[in-house]
């Protein structure tokens, strides 16, 4: 498996958008927190989250092969479990493992948290509250791209929605300076 340093280099090489890079780093943080919670391999889960959208820099608007192109780019660099999770995270294929599910529901929560943070006067994760996050979650028009049903899929791993949202928020707070938030 490649190192985090190598993974970051791949992200910088293939992804031009700083907001997408921040999203990928945020998903990494949430997956690392989930791995700790479930006693899983934190590096494997984190690097999977970091690289999950690697193909978005090459695909443009054609998302029909999203996930699959990333797998092709990473063949031989990540274990099959990571490649499988990346392949299924867009939601078109069935989730079979904990990592599959975790990546699927961790992906959209980061967008909701970042959007909510940017609406705050401070634009800082440090003072983002669960109360505010829950309010934003209930407003379907706010950050409409953050699929609420996908986030609710945290129940696949027997996680309560509030617990998951709190875990994700805390994981992102820990790296707030990396995200510029």
Secondary structure as GFF3:
##gff-version 3
##sequence-region A 1 181
A	DSSP	alpha_helix	4	14	.	.	.	ID=ss1
A	DSSP	alpha_helix	18	38	.	.	.	ID=ss2
A	DSSP	alpha_helix	42	51	.	.	.	ID=ss3
A	DSSP	alpha_helix	56	59	.	.	.	ID=ss4
A	DSSP	alpha_helix	68	74	.	.	.	ID=ss5
A	DSSP	alpha_helix	80	88	.	.	.	ID=ss6
A	DSSP	alpha_helix	98	119	.	.	.	ID=ss7
A	DSSP	three_ten_helix	125	127	.	.	.	ID=ss8
A	DSSP	alpha_helix	130	138	.	.	.	ID=ss9
A	DSSP	alpha_helix	148	152	.	.	.	ID=ss10
A	DSSP	three_ten_helix	153	157	.	.	.	ID=ss11
A	DSSP	alpha_helix	161	174	.	.	.	ID=ss12
A	DSSP	alpha_helix	176	179	.	.	.	ID=ss13
###
